[in-house]
Structures are given as structure tokens and as C-alpha cells.
Amino acid sequence: EATLTPCRFRTESIFMNCHSSYLRVILYLFIVGTSFDILNAANSPNVLILLGDDIDRTSLGPWGGQAHTPHIDQLARDGVRLDCVYANVAMCAPFRQEFFSGQCAWRTGAMPNHSKSVAGTKSLPHYLQPLGYHVGLLGKKHIGPRDAYPFDDLGDLPKDRDANDDAVIRAKAYIQKAVRAKAPFCLVVASNDGHGPYTHGDRSRYSSDTIQTPHDALGTSQYKQQLGAHLAEVTNLDSLLGRLREILENEDVAQNTLIIFCSEQGNAFPFSKWTCFDSGLSVGVIAALPGVIPAGTHKNNMAWIADIAPTLLEAAGGDADKWTFDGISQWANWTGGDTVVHQYAFGAFTNCNILDNKTRNYPIRSIRDDRYTLIWSPQYQDITSNVTLTQALQWTADGENDKYSDVAASWVQWSHKQPNARNTTLVHRLHHRPEWALYDRKSDPHELQNLAESPGHKQTFQTLQKALQKWLERWDDSDPVATENAFIQKH
């Protein structure tokens, strides 16, 4: 009331001196409305988002992973851990454009890697700036065009060294500027940590003899060395989270700042990024806001990355109905509710624009419910590949050479030396997938046992297949091969 009284006094003075009754009404509504906007902006939470790069959720501490992540662990204790969040596409550019726009990849057209959204796409700056927010992006972009993502651009971060000091300096300056302006801020810090090549972080924490090998991987020396180097960067990202939280404390805004950590899609090792497997599309998300989001909670409600933008808009006091979203606000669930928002999560993969495989047509589409995954590979008779699998494909076809092997090629080498059923199956899976694959994630979390032809799962298969086909028809994607050809022709 004390905040509103001066505004009301000034409004009444101007109102009494205005001779036109029509203008009086307009002026009164404008000034009073503006005063309420100012009040709402003052009470709106700040938002700090830390984005990783190619980090598998299950490698993180809150999900029982191997990475040493004390600050991410603490954030989970302070807020809500979201255990069932999925992206449309397990590649950087599509992921980030879904995240910032709240729209699915089918709507934005940002399905291939390094793609841009269609004209008219809106994003966080459009949603939050009218509410008085400063909306900035520091670090990795992989979004476009500029008018679709008009963030305050705080510049990129170096990839070949530890960029945490740079990130802290620029993040602090942006936060201080907003605080001095008495305006809420939404700052995205997009680190390169987690994305190969792995150039920094303390690798001594992750010696090969301590690295655990998942059930869907072969524990070759190359795999363990590279995974250890990757985890070292994950720990470096974790330290950045701690330093960003210190800034909030020092600027006395920690109590009114919604912090979101997001892992991005799965890592660049086989069967994660560039796939529609769970380890590719599942995302680690944690959100904390003191006194608003219950501490130490976790949610299994199905959620989409596209939900984050409308969720932030609702948290900021905005109206999601004024914008075109494919995602749905999860704010009620983040703050203690337990509502089913989505029955399914949909995924896609397109091979074009991936380095050294730009014209290979191998689309994949998928659907998930709270237990089962159905993956469709319409070009199952051909091969799938990407830059991390090229050497393995060559060695499988032509035999090994003296060149040092990368991770996937080391699997081929390993399977030749130890030709058992498991090794042969995993190497074959690198480049060959069945047309339809149905997985029960409850009994088979690594999605290795295909139940598509199981009589006992016929109803589940048909239900998911029908729902997937309905989704694809909605977006004119019933023929993913034709969709892929159009992407290839366009690029």
C-alpha cells in the first residue's frame, strides 16, 4: 500500500487537471496500470539458468551418477529434482531452441543440428521483457535467427580452456546492473563444459580404474579415458554453479532468485546424443526458489523441455495464454502440486547437417509414456551414423588399421578380440536399428531388450504406435524420410 500511495496521489492530481473526461479515464488507467506493473516487476523472482552441454542426466550426483557434483547435489536438496523431463531432439541447436521458445521442433522447424527457427518464432526475451525483465544470454548460442531470440548478448565463452572466471565476471556485471536498476533479471549462462573435445577440469578424480561402465557400453580403455575426461568437465561446470550462487548471495538476491540447472541432452558417447534412446532425450533439471519450491522434493510427472518457457512466464506473473506454446506450465508441480500435464513425450532425430554424414537419410521418431518407449526407424534397412561413429563404421566394413581408435571404433576392436554375444550385439547396434523397437524402461532402463514382437506387449505397442502416428500427422511428418529429404534440399 505504501508503494502505491504516491502513484495514486500523482494520478489523482493529473486526473483533476485534465479537462477531457475521455482522456482522464485513459490516463488514469495507464498510470495505475503502470504502477501495478512496476509493483509486479519488483516482486517477480529473478531467474538464473545454468545450461550444461552434452551431459547425460545419469552421470550427475542427484541421479546417482559418477560425476562429483556437490553444488548440483546441494541445489537438489534446496529445490525440486525433475526425473522425467524429455527433449524433442538430442542435439544442441534443436534442444536450445525448444528450451528458449517453449515450442516443439516440429513447429520451429529447428530439427536438424545447426538449424534455425522459422520466422515469427518467439522466445524468453519476448515473454519476459514486457514484464520488466532484463533477459540475457552468456555463452553458447546455437540459436537463430536473431529476431526470434533477441537476448541481451553477453558474448561467447572460450571452449579450449576453463571459462568459469570469464563467466563469473560477466554474469556478476549483468546481475549488478539489473539490481541497481531495481529490475528483475533472467540470465542464462550456457557453458561449453561437457562437450568434446574435453580440454580442462581435474582428470585426476576420474582415473580409468575408477570409471564404471554402463550396461549399454563396452569398457575399453578409450571409453574410460574419454568418459573420465568428460566427467572432469562436468565437475568443472558444477563449480561454476557454486560461484554463481555466491554472486546471488553477495548481491542479496538469493532469496528471490529461481535457479534452474539443466544438463542439456545426453552425452556424445554411443546411444546417447544423436539418438532417440532414453539416454539421449532425457534431461536432468533441478529448480530451486526459497520458500516457494519445496526443498528436497522430486517429481516423476512427465515433462517436456518446451514446458520450461511457459513455466518461467507463469512464475514471473505473466499470462501464457497470450503466446503460442507447445509446452505447458509446470509451475504448479514445481511448487508442490502433482498434476499430470503430459501423457506422452515425443522425440525425433534427423541425420542431415551432422558432420561428415550430411546427406545420409536416416530419420528416427519416438514416443514415451511413463513406462514404455517406442522408437521408429523407417530407414531400418540402411545405416545410422554420426561423426562419433564414422571410424567404427569404416572399421566394421574394411577392417582395422593402425590409426588410433576413437571410442566407438575401440568397441569394434574389442568385439573382434572378445567375440561374445553381448559385444557383437552392442557393436551391431551402433549402426543398425530395427524398424520398431519397444522398451520397458522399468525392467530395462538401458533399452536393450526389444519387445515390439512380444505377444504380451501387443496392446502397448499398438497404443503407442497410434499415438505417435497421430502426433506426426498433426505436423505433416507422417513420412519422416520425405521430411529428411526436404531438410537436405534446404541445406
ABEGO torsion letter per residue (X at the ends): XAAAAAAAAAAAAAAAABABAAAAAAAAAAAAAAAAAAAAAAABBBBBBBBBBGBBAAABAAAGBABBBAAAAAAAAABBBBABBBBABBBAAAAAAAAAAGBBAAAAGBABBGBBBBBGBBBAAAAAAAAGBBBBBBEBBGBOBAAABBBBBAEBBBAABBAAAAAAAAAAAAAAAAAAAGBBBBBBBBBABGBOBBABEBAAABBAAABBBBAABBBBAAAAAAAAAAAAAAAAAAAAAAAAAAAAAAAGAAAABBBBBBAEBBBABBGBBGBABAAAABBBBBBBBBGABBBGBBBABBBBAAAAAAAAAAAAGBBAAABBBABBBAAAAAAGBBBBABABBBBBBBABGBBGAAABBBBBBBBBBAABBBBBBAAAABBBBBAAAAAAAAAAAAEBBABBBBAAAAAAAAAAABBBAAAAAAAAAAABBBABBBBBAAABAAGABBAAABAAAAAAAAAAAAAAAAAAAAAGAABAAAAAAAAAAAX
